[in-house]
Every structure is written in structure tokens, then in C-alpha cells.
Amino acid sequence: MVRVAEDLSETIRVGLRTAADPARAQGQQAYMKSAMPFLGVRVPEARLVAQRAAKGITDAAALRATALELWDTADHREERYASMALLALRPLRGDPALIPVVEHLVRTGQWWDVTDELAHRLADLHDARPRETAALARAWARDDDLWIRRIAILSQLGRGIHLDPGLLADTIEPNRAEPEFFIRKAIGWALREYARIDPAWVRVFVDAHALSPLSRREALKHL
């Protein structure tokens, strides 16, 4: 497994550097307000590099190990995008062993691009293990780390008709008075997404709860 992870990491690093565009890198770094430099690879392309490198690898433990190695030793942000792309591969989809990996990436990544991408991994876990993942999201919604709270609020993005509105309400409730922009935005975004499925529920929820103007505006944006 160690050899597979090492070889896969190196293949991904080479692929990212082959695709690098230094002319784009500075603008990417400025846009993301990132202390870590960029190679100048667009996010979809960084994901594609990871997917191509991992094609045919079904060893979940090796994929997790590679993702962690890429993340922890990254000196360019695209290596972290590639790391997150590995976690989205089929052998890891809905795997409970991803939970500590996701938590580590969120706590060390500390930015919106990390939490928003990894929220989809929690959505997969909600589908695979709804009871356990709901309990996790409720606990994370009260965490001291705002990014852990953000991913809890956003953890049902993309679930559509499978979204649990009770859980959505439970992750929003302890964060309604939070002044932080990224939490207020997450609340509005999560509600706006569910409004596509059940607009009446969202209207009732917004009317019944004191939300920030930002959260309320985002929630009702398409209603």
C-alpha cells in the first residue's frame, strides 16, 4: 500500500507540474487569498490529473493514504485540490474511514474552497450511513472551528429529495446568531438549495427564525 501511495503521489505531482501555467498562478493565488502558491492549473484540470493517475486503483486505504500525503506535504495548492479529488473516487464513496480524513483537511485547510468541496463527501456519507453521519453533522455544527461548522451546514448539498430537513434545521439553529460571513452565507446557501425541492418548507423556516439579512436573502433568492 505504501508503495502504491508513493507512486501515485509522484505521478500526480508530475502531472500537475506538466500542466502548470505560471502566467495564471499569481492571479489564482491572489483570488484565493492563499499563502500557499499555485502552479497555475485550473481546478477541473487538477482533478482530472488525479483521476487519471488513480485510474484502476481500487485499494481504498492506498487512496486515503495518497490523499493525506499529498495534502500534508503540498507546496502548491493544486496538490491539495488533487488530494480532495482522490477522496471523491468510487472506492471511497460513502466510506466511514473518510471522516477523520475530511476533518483533518478541513481543520488544516481553513478556507471555503476546502469545506465546500469536502461537503460533498459528507453528502455521500449521509446517503450511505444516515444515522451516524447525521449525529456527526449535529456535533460539528457546534464545534469551535467555524469551518467545521460550515461543512456541517453544507453537508447535505446535492442530496435533493433525500435531504433531511430536520437535520438541516439542527445544523443551522446553533449558528443563526453567528456574525461570521462564511457561516451566514452557508446558512443561506443550504436553504436556497433545499428551496428547489420544498420551497414551502423554506418559506416557513425563514419566517419562523431570526436569520441574518444575508442568510435570509440567500435563502429566498429564487422564491
C-alpha positions, -999 to 999 in steps of 0.1 A, spaced: 0 0 0 28 24 9 45 19 -25 12 24 -43 6 57 -24 42 69 -31 40 61 -68 5 77 -71 16 108 -53 46 112 -76 26 106 -107 1 133 -97 28 158 -88 45 153 -122 11 156 -139 3 189 -121 37 204 -130 34 193 -166 0 212 -167 13 243 -149 8 277 -163 29 303 -144 11 332 -161 -21 321 -144 -6 311 -110 -3 346 -95 -39 356 -103 -51 323 -87 -32 329 -56 -45 365 -53 -81 354 -59 -80 327 -33 -60 349 -8 -37 319 -4 -4 319 14 4 287 -5 15 294 -41 -3 280 -72 12 262 -102 -14 278 -125 -35 246 -131 -73 251 -132 -92 232 -105 -111 209 -130 -78 200 -146 -61 193 -113 -90 169 -105 -86 153 -139 -48 148 -133 -57 130 -100 -84 109 -116 -63 98 -145 -34 89 -122 -56 68 -99 -75 50 -127 -77 13 -120 -67 17 -83 -94 1 -61 -74 0 -28 -93 24 -6 -66 25 20 -40 34 -6 -62 62 -20 -67 76 15 -30 74 23 -22 92 -10 -47 119 -3 -32 126 31 3 125 18 -4 149 -10 -23 172 14 3 173 42 33 177 20 18 201 -5 38 231 -15 13 242 -42 -24 245 -37 -33 223 -67 -18 193 -49 -45 199 -23 -71 200 -49 -58 167 -63 -59 153 -28 -96 161 -24 -103 147 -59 -90 113 -48 -115 113 -19 -143 116 -44 -133 83 -63 -158 54 -63 -138 31 -39 -140 58 -12 -176 69 -18 -196 66 15 -166 51 33 -168 60 71 -130 58 72 -131 92 53 -145 110 83 -111 116 101 -95 125 68 -122 150 59 -119 165 94 -81 168 91 -84 185 58 -110 210 70 -92 218 102 -58 223 85 -72 239 52 -92 266 69 -108 281 38 -141 280 18 -127 261 -12 -118 232 11 -150 230 31 -173 234 1 -156 206 -19 -155 182 11 -191 189 19 -199 165 -10 -180 137 7 -203 142 38 -233 141 15 -221 107 2 -218 96 38 -253 108 46 -266 86 18 -246 56 29 -248 59 67 -276 84 75 -279 80 112 -242 81 121 -235 110 97 -264 130 110 -251 127 145 -217 138 133 -231 168 115 -251 178 146 -219 177 167 -199 195 141 -225 223 139 -215 233 175 -177 230 170 -154 259 179 -139 258 144 -161 279 120 -150 258 90 -162 226 107 -195 243 114 -197 254 78 -192 219 64 -219 206 88 -244 232 75 -234 224 39 -232 186 44 -264 179 26 -257 198 -6 -267 179 -37 -289 154 -18 -321 167 -34 -352 148 -23 -331 128 1 -322 158 22 -333 156 59 -349 190 67 -348 182 104 -311 178 102 -307 209 81 -326 229 108 -305 214 136 -272 224 119 -285 260 113 -300 266 147 -268 269 168 -253 292 141 -281 316 134 -266 344 155 -230 338 142 -217 371 128 -191 354 105 -198 359 68 -189 324 58 -214 309 83 -242 333 73 -236 326 36 -236 288 43 -270 290 60 -285 309 31 -269 286 5 -281 255 22 -317 269 25 -316 281 -11 -307 247 -24 -335 230 -4 -359 256 -17 -356 239 -51 -371 208 -36 -395 222 -9 -400 260 -12 -429 260 12 -407 244 40 -380 270 34 -405 299 35 -420 287 68 -385 281 82 -373 316 73 -404 333 86 -402 314 119 -365 320 126 -344 352 131 -318 349 104 -292 375 93 -302 396 63 -276 378 43 -289 343 52 -325 354 46 -317 370 12 -298 339 0 -324 315 12 -352 333 -6 -332 343 -37 -351 321 -61 -385 322 -44 
